[in-house]
Structure formats: structure tokens, C-alpha cells
Amino acid sequence: MTRPITLFTGQWADLPFEEVARLAGEWGYDGLEIACWGDHIDVSRWDDADYVQSRKDILERNGLKVWTISNHLVGQAVADDPIDERHHGIVPPRVWGDGDAEGVRRRAAEDLKDTARFAAELGVSTVTGFTGSSIWKYVAMFPPASQEMIDAGYQDFADRWNPILDVFEEVGVRFALEVHPSEIAYDYWTAKATLDAIGHRKSFGFNFDPSHFVWQQLDSVAFVLDFADHIFHVHVKESVTNLDGRNGVLGSHLSWDNPRRGWTFVSTGHGAVPWEPIFRALNAIGYDGPTSVEWEDAGMDRLVGGPEALAFVRKLATITPPHQLFDAAFSSK
């Protein structure tokens, strides 16, 4: 099954958009998943026709297309609690304002609405991103969090995101939440609870990134099969566990390239992402959207890793699924 292979520009936003597009075009990527930070996209300019056209022109000059844009950073601030200096470091000044927490959340929500509008003007049907969560802070479950507190968190998420999704639906764009620690959906069961909270709106689905599943010991293939109708986009990056009795999966407040971490982003190792079964599962559910390379390996030069990652994904794209392998999985539902 042929799918476009794109490069997510989020980890390249320190470079001008023109430069990232040039690199991706020279390497042979089909397109970009464009981040809404750096100088790559300013969503507040969604109604500036010349500015929107400038993004299209850069893509065209470099032989690239766009299927998806990302606003992970501002999306995080929509439903997060607490709002603090971490958010100050990732959201634009127009969203941070005076730093009042509820004001930040409201301005972030308006920015997400503008993201949908920008996507529509660009001719893009999917926005990837984060939602934030007011209950992630309870993940350790001690002191004990009551069910009422958890339910209130999902209701808070729904109250904040339903008006945003109204705009997404008005302009014909979908939102794909990356199931990820610190989000309202971070594993299998919280993904189900999130869909329930949002009323299974057709404009809300998932950006599937199995690198976040490996260290949680989740079954990536089962997630693809069970959430087939909600897989709107796919990220490709590696993740491996590095557990030796000292290194824990929670990261120990260490940087991603620190060997004392219990998990990291590298290309090989114990507990690596099972890419071939995952791509067979994507084939089985008929996913034909982009597979977007997200570069996270702090220990490798991204100018070397960028083209190597493209070759890796192109090889995976040749996999033909033995459909009988999945008959039992689907028939058991």
C-alpha cells in the first residue's frame, strides 16, 4: 500500500522553513507535516492570503506536498493544569499574554481554532497535536484521586475541546491527538475514555505514535486494530527500553540522550518498536494517510538520520499484509 512519507518539521523549527523544505526535497520526502512554530507557520495569519500562498510556494519549489500541520505546543496549553513556566517556554507571546492560567487556556483554544482555519486555507484536512490534561498530575494515584476527580478531568477536557471541534467541523478539518504521556489520552484505556468524553465526534481521532507505547509495555498492533476508525495520522520514530535494575521507565528527570534513562530514542535495542507488524496492521485497516518521520534521537546528527529514516520507512512501505493473519483479530470483536 502506497502512503506519502513526510518529515515532521517540529524538531527542525530552529531552521527557516525554506531550509527545511530544501533539505526534505533533496532527500526525497513526499511532503512535510508542518509545525506551527518557528517561522514555519503562524496560524494567526490564516486570513492573510499572501502569507498562506507563501507556504504553498515554498513547498512547490521543493517538490513537496502537505497533508497535515501540527500545533502540539499550543494544544498542550488548552486543558493543562497547572499552567506554568514550562508553557511560557513553548507557546507564542500572543497565547502566554500576562501568564494568567485561565487566560492562557482561553487564548490557546482560540489559537487552535485558527489552526483549523489555517489548515483549511492551506488545503489540509488534518491537524495533529496535544490537548493537555488537568488529570495527568494524578497519574501516580497517590495521594489517591477519587473517581469524581478523574471524571471531572474528562469533563473539563470535553468542555474545552468541544467548541474547538465545532470550528474544525465548520471548516472540514480533523484533529488527531497524539496519544502520549501528559495528555488526556496516554494509553489504551485512556484513549477509550477520551473518545467517550468527546462523544466520539468524527472530527476527533488519534495521531498514532508507537514510540510512546513501547516503554509503557502496550500492544501497538492491538491499538491500531481496535482504533482503526480513529487513526487519522501516523508518526514514525524509534523508542527502546534500557532497563538494567537502575534505569526506570519514568526517565528520572534525565535528558533524552542520557544513558541512565530507562528508555530513549534510538534505532535498535531491546524492546524496540515492532515496525513490521505495525505496518501490516496499518495495511489491514486500510490506512492510506501519511507516515511522518519525527526525528528525536539526540545522539545522532539529524542531517544523517533524516535521509536514513526515509529509507527505513520506504522499506516498510513495501510490506504486503497476509490478510489471513488478521481475520481472527477482526472477527473476535
Phi, psi and omega in degrees: 000128182271126176231148174292142176251121184242164174249124176284125186273002183302319180274007179239012188285355171285344177262150175301147181303320179301320181290317178298318179297320178299314180298311182298321178294317180294325180286336178106013175296151178283332182185192182234145162263106194271127178281145180265049173208181193062215175257017188285309174214132171251102188293341178294347180258029184298332182262013175263098187300323180293321179293315178300317180296327179298324176293318179296320182295319179297317178299313183297319180299334184252013176068033185242156174239173177223130177247340190212142167238159186237137168227056180301317190292310179289324178304326180301328185277351184295315186236011182286151172206118008277163166262126186210198185299336176299319179288324177305325182283347185240341182261154179290160181305326181295334178272320181293315180058234179270003177084358175301127191303310183291327175296320177299315181299316181295317180292325176297319178299318178295324178294323177293324175297318177294331177296317176299318180295319179296317179303316180297318179294328180279349182084026183254140185257352184223134171247127174264157178170187176252163178247338193077172181200133176275354183243001176301328181297347179263010190299329179287345177062021170212131357305150186304136175260129181287161177298327178297322178293318179294314179300321179296327178294317178293325178293321177299316176303311182297318181297324182278327186266335179302315177296328176294315180294333174302317179290318176306314182290326178300323184258003175076038181236150179251154175249131180245104178286129173281114180292116199197141173308139184089357177260168177297330173243115181234352177209195186297306187287327176288333174295317177297315181297325179293316177298319177298316183296325183270004178071025178052041178298138183291342180275359183239124178211208188234144164266109186278117178228098186290349180298333179277352181269327187304308185285346172271359179061041177262156180269104182295320181295317178300322179297315179300313183294318185282332181250031186308318183286351185247004178276101183265339186198158183226129171261142177241110169206157186270158173203136178225153175270148183224062186263118182228020182097339176249325186272125182253158185288346181278356170093341174060025182059029179257153179294158186298333182267007181279124183294350179277355176290153178276350173206152184205178180254102176220177187268340181218163175143178180294137176071027180291163179298131180279076192297318183297311176300325179294315180292328174295321178293320177298320175298317185295326180272358178079024179291123182236016178277188183291150163249115191252122180284122176248112186275120182230357188282100182291347182263007182224140178300121183293337178288339172272316184290329182303305178291328178295321179296321178299315179298321179297315182288324178299323178295317178297327183294346180276354184294129174255125186283135168282099190301333180296337180297334186252356182303315182294322181298319182282322184288341181279353182282000000 
